[in-house]
Amino acid sequence: MIAFYLTLAALGAAGAALIRELAAAEARQRAALRPVRVQSTDRGNVRR
């Protein structure tokens, strides 16, 4: 009976690690798609 609970705990830990890894991969992918701001030195002198 103890082996069952240990197996259940191991599966839960593996599942949590998998979910964390998927979330980290998704965050990296989102960060790669985020546009990078270009800082211009003369932003106030834009002619319209």
C-alpha positions as CSV (number, residue, x, y, z in Angstrom):
1,M,0.0,0.0,0.0
2,I,2.9,2.4,0.7
3,A,4.3,1.6,-2.7
4,F,1.1,2.8,-4.3
5,Y,1.2,6.2,-2.5
6,L,4.9,6.6,-3.3
7,T,4.2,5.9,-7.0
8,L,1.3,8.4,-6.8
9,A,3.5,11.0,-5.3
10,A,6.2,10.4,-7.9
11,L,3.7,10.7,-10.7
12,G,2.4,13.9,-9.2
13,A,5.9,15.4,-8.9
14,A,6.7,14.4,-12.5
15,G,3.5,16.0,-13.7
16,A,4.2,19.2,-11.8
17,A,7.7,19.3,-13.3
18,L,6.3,18.7,-16.8
19,I,3.8,21.5,-16.3
20,R,6.5,23.9,-15.1
21,E,8.7,23.0,-18.1
22,L,5.8,23.6,-20.6
23,A,5.1,27.0,-18.9
24,A,8.7,28.0,-19.1
25,A,8.9,27.0,-22.8
26,E,5.7,29.0,-23.5
27,A,7.2,32.0,-21.7
28,R,10.4,31.8,-23.8
29,Q,8.4,31.6,-27.0
30,R,6.3,34.6,-26.0
31,A,9.4,36.6,-25.1
32,A,10.9,35.8,-28.5
33,L,7.7,37.1,-30.3
34,R,7.6,40.3,-28.3
35,P,8.7,43.3,-30.4
36,V,11.8,45.1,-29.3
37,R,11.5,48.8,-28.7
38,V,14.0,50.9,-30.6
39,Q,15.1,53.9,-28.7
40,S,15.6,57.0,-30.8
41,T,17.7,59.9,-29.6
42,D,15.7,62.5,-31.4
43,R,12.1,61.4,-30.7
44,G,11.0,65.0,-29.9
45,N,12.1,66.3,-33.3
46,V,9.8,64.2,-35.4
47,R,8.3,66.3,-38.3
48,R,4.6,65.8,-39.2
